[in-house]
Amino acid sequence: MLEASDAAVVAFGHQPNGCFWEALVRFAWPDTAEHVDCDSEAGMFCAVGKSSDAARASSRAPRQSAVRALRA
């Protein structure tokens, strides 16, 4: 079963793969993306950085309610 975020991406006609999520991070959080190294592959999103950068990105991530609104 797809996660809610993956299902929302598919509903909009995109493939929720590692490259997609990496591009989204670079688009939505460019200030955080410049502090992490990404090594994504087709089936995996990978970002390596400081825990403080991860906490900052996590605090700005869309919540499940936002994902549900996109799907509606």
PyMOL commands that set and color helices and strands:
alter all, ss='L'
color gray80, all
select helices_A, chain A and resi 4-11+18-28+30-33+51-60+64-71
alter helices_A, ss='H'
color red, helices_A
select strands_A, chain A and resi 37-38+47-48
alter strands_A, ss='S'
color yellow, strands_A
deselect
rebuild
show_as cartoon
